[in-house]
């Protein structure tokens, strides 16, 4: 007598072909990777899953021995899972593979007690997402109201030389850059100054953060979704200031929402 579960197995095989779509909602993928998924990975894997499901349904009717049917079923599902992870677009620079994300997240959780407040302000690359999420959970009662990421770019080598953050906490302006001098100006503006490699770098903001100051910044870009960039050109450096949406990581990716919840 065949088990009633037997009739569900072809559908499970077909469902395995849709795992890539699930991974897209769980883990971050760069823009080019999304196109690759919809053009190649999803059609190939769904088509293959349908073929394997039909093969299993056809062969299962002929195979009387239960373990042989289970072996065929398991092999089909495992093959689809392996191909799903193999075809999932990964980038060593900014889109780590799901297995690496899980591995790194596990390491961050195990090292939770050593997470510091400054980990809130590390560069928001996808490889740093597990640490940022863990820091936001650990210091959830002391999260800044606003964070601005500042970068000094060299105009000679076209490279980024220094990165730090300026943030507002309890209506007070702070920075994780200990060499940055914060000065209150008579007009209500805030002047930031740092002696960097013998050069004086200075830029101006307001008590509520940064805003459009035509005489101060060479350009600003607001995409309307909470991401704003300001730039200031100096003799040897370009100062870039960026405001981002701070809760976008666990709002956009289910894996990080789960990671935040379990910690």
Secondary structure as the mmCIF struct_conf table of DSSP 4:
data_model
#
loop_
_struct_conf.conf_type_id
_struct_conf.id
_struct_conf.beg_label_comp_id
_struct_conf.beg_label_asym_id
_struct_conf.beg_label_seq_id
_struct_conf.end_label_comp_id
_struct_conf.end_label_asym_id
_struct_conf.end_label_seq_id
TURN_TY1_P TURN_TY1_P1 UNK A 4 UNK A 5
HELX_RH_AL_P HELX_RH_AL_P1 UNK A 6 UNK A 16
TURN_TY1_P TURN_TY1_P2 UNK A 17 UNK A 18
HELX_RH_AL_P HELX_RH_AL_P2 UNK A 19 UNK A 26
BEND BEND1 UNK A 27 UNK A 27
HELX_RH_AL_P HELX_RH_AL_P3 UNK A 31 UNK A 36
HELX_RH_PI_P HELX_RH_PI_P1 UNK A 37 UNK A 41
HELX_RH_AL_P HELX_RH_AL_P4 UNK A 42 UNK A 60
TURN_TY1_P TURN_TY1_P3 UNK A 61 UNK A 62
HELX_RH_AL_P HELX_RH_AL_P5 UNK A 66 UNK A 87
BEND BEND2 UNK A 88 UNK A 88
STRN STRN1 UNK A 91 UNK A 91
TURN_TY1_P TURN_TY1_P4 UNK A 92 UNK A 94
STRN STRN2 UNK A 95 UNK A 95
HELX_RH_AL_P HELX_RH_AL_P6 UNK A 98 UNK A 110
TURN_TY1_P TURN_TY1_P5 UNK A 111 UNK A 111
HELX_RH_3T_P HELX_RH_3T_P1 UNK A 112 UNK A 114
HELX_RH_3T_P HELX_RH_3T_P2 UNK A 117 UNK A 121
BEND BEND3 UNK A 122 UNK A 122
HELX_RH_3T_P HELX_RH_3T_P3 UNK A 126 UNK A 128
HELX_RH_AL_P HELX_RH_AL_P7 UNK A 129 UNK A 138
TURN_TY1_P TURN_TY1_P6 UNK A 139 UNK A 139
HELX_RH_3T_P HELX_RH_3T_P4 UNK A 140 UNK A 142
BEND BEND4 UNK A 145 UNK A 145
STRN STRN3 UNK A 146 UNK A 154
TURN_TY1_P TURN_TY1_P7 UNK A 155 UNK A 157
STRN STRN4 UNK A 160 UNK A 169
TURN_TY1_P TURN_TY1_P8 UNK A 170 UNK A 171
STRN STRN5 UNK A 172 UNK A 175
BEND BEND5 UNK A 176 UNK A 176
TURN_TY1_P TURN_TY1_P9 UNK A 178 UNK A 179
STRN STRN6 UNK A 181 UNK A 184
TURN_TY1_P TURN_TY1_P10 UNK A 186 UNK A 187
BEND BEND6 UNK A 188 UNK A 188
STRN STRN7 UNK A 189 UNK A 196
TURN_TY1_P TURN_TY1_P11 UNK A 197 UNK A 198
STRN STRN8 UNK A 199 UNK A 206
TURN_TY1_P TURN_TY1_P12 UNK A 207 UNK A 208
STRN STRN9 UNK A 209 UNK A 209
TURN_TY1_P TURN_TY1_P13 UNK A 214 UNK A 216
BEND BEND7 UNK A 218 UNK A 218
STRN STRN10 UNK A 219 UNK A 222
BEND BEND8 UNK A 224 UNK A 226
STRN STRN11 UNK A 228 UNK A 233
BEND BEND9 UNK A 235 UNK A 236
STRN STRN12 UNK A 237 UNK A 243
TURN_TY1_P TURN_TY1_P14 UNK A 246 UNK A 247
HELX_RH_AL_P HELX_RH_AL_P8 UNK A 248 UNK A 252
HELX_RH_AL_P HELX_RH_AL_P9 UNK A 254 UNK A 262
#
